[in-house]
Amino acid sequence: MLTAELDSVQGVVAEGVLRLPARQEINAETGLYLEADGQTYEFRIDSGGRVKAGPAARPAGGFAPAKTVDRALTLASRVRFRLLARQGMLELYLDGHFIECLAMKAPEARRLRIGLAADREQMLESVWQMSL
């Protein structure tokens, strides 16, 4: 499920909870998604807290992340996230730790929506416009 459209020029902050896959779940990842003027981006997070980020997978092409980062953090099975989006830039934090910054290919995007991978244990708790 995606949020209502938000103003990416002003900036958006989203916070919530993600359930990381169990370590024994092979190739399992959870995800955050952001749609900006029709272009979709995703952050995929595995059980070790490693993050792959980039434009979303196309049906035939599969996901080819623009960036992969491992901050060597020990994270619980449920983590708090914060996603900041403003003027073509995305920043992701997990349990208060900076994870990654990603430049969108649509820096002029004016409207965006944020979503989570389907999982009843994950929730988007609050979303608000920045007041800069």
SVG drawing of the C-alpha trace seen along z (x, -y; Angstrom):
<svg xmlns="http://www.w3.org/2000/svg" viewBox="-4 -26 35 47">
<polyline fill="none" stroke="black" stroke-width="0.4" points="0.0,0.0 1.3,-3.4 0.7,-6.7 -1.3,-9.6 0.8,-11.9 3.3,-14.1 5.3,-17.2 8.9,-16.1 10.1,-19.7 9.1,-20.6 10.5,-17.2 9.0,-14.2 9.9,-12.2 8.4,-8.7 8.9,-6.6 7.8,-3.1 8.8,0.5 10.2,3.2 10.4,6.9 13.8,8.2 13.7,11.8 15.1,14.5 18.7,15.4 17.7,18.9 15.4,17.4 17.6,17.8 17.6,14.7 14.8,13.1 14.5,9.4 12.1,6.8 11.5,3.5 10.6,-0.1 9.3,-1.6 9.1,-5.2 7.3,-6.3 8.3,-9.7 6.4,-11.0 6.0,-7.4 9.6,-6.2 9.8,-3.7 12.8,-3.2 13.3,-0.6 15.5,0.2 15.7,4.0 17.0,5.1 18.1,8.6 18.4,10.3 22.0,9.0 20.9,5.4 22.6,5.2 20.7,2.8 20.4,2.8 19.0,-0.4 18.1,-1.6 15.3,-1.8 12.7,0.9 12.8,4.1 10.9,4.3 8.9,7.5 11.3,9.0 14.6,7.5 14.8,8.3 16.3,5.9 19.7,4.5 20.6,2.3 22.5,-0.9 24.1,-0.6 24.7,2.1 25.8,1.3 26.7,3.3 27.2,1.2 28.1,4.3 25.3,3.6 23.7,6.1 20.0,5.5 17.0,7.0 14.3,8.8 12.2,5.7 13.8,2.3 12.6,-1.3 13.2,-3.1 13.3,-6.7 13.2,-7.7 13.8,-11.2 13.0,-12.3 13.6,-15.8 14.4,-17.2 15.7,-14.0 17.6,-12.7 16.6,-9.7 18.2,-8.9 17.5,-5.8 18.1,-5.2 17.6,-1.9 17.4,-2.1 18.9,-5.6 21.9,-4.5 22.5,-6.2 22.4,-3.5 22.5,-5.1 21.8,-8.1 20.5,-7.6 20.0,-10.2 16.8,-9.6 16.9,-9.7 13.9,-12.1 15.4,-15.0 12.7,-17.3 9.9,-15.0 7.3,-17.0 5.0,-14.3 5.9,-11.1 4.3,-8.2 5.9,-5.8 5.1,-2.1 6.2,1.0 6.5,4.6 3.4,6.5 3.8,7.9 1.4,7.5 4.2,7.0 5.5,3.9 3.9,0.5 4.3,-3.0 3.6,-4.9 3.9,-8.5 4.5,-10.6 4.9,-14.3 6.1,-17.2 9.4,-18.8 9.2,-22.4 12.4,-24.0"/>
</svg>
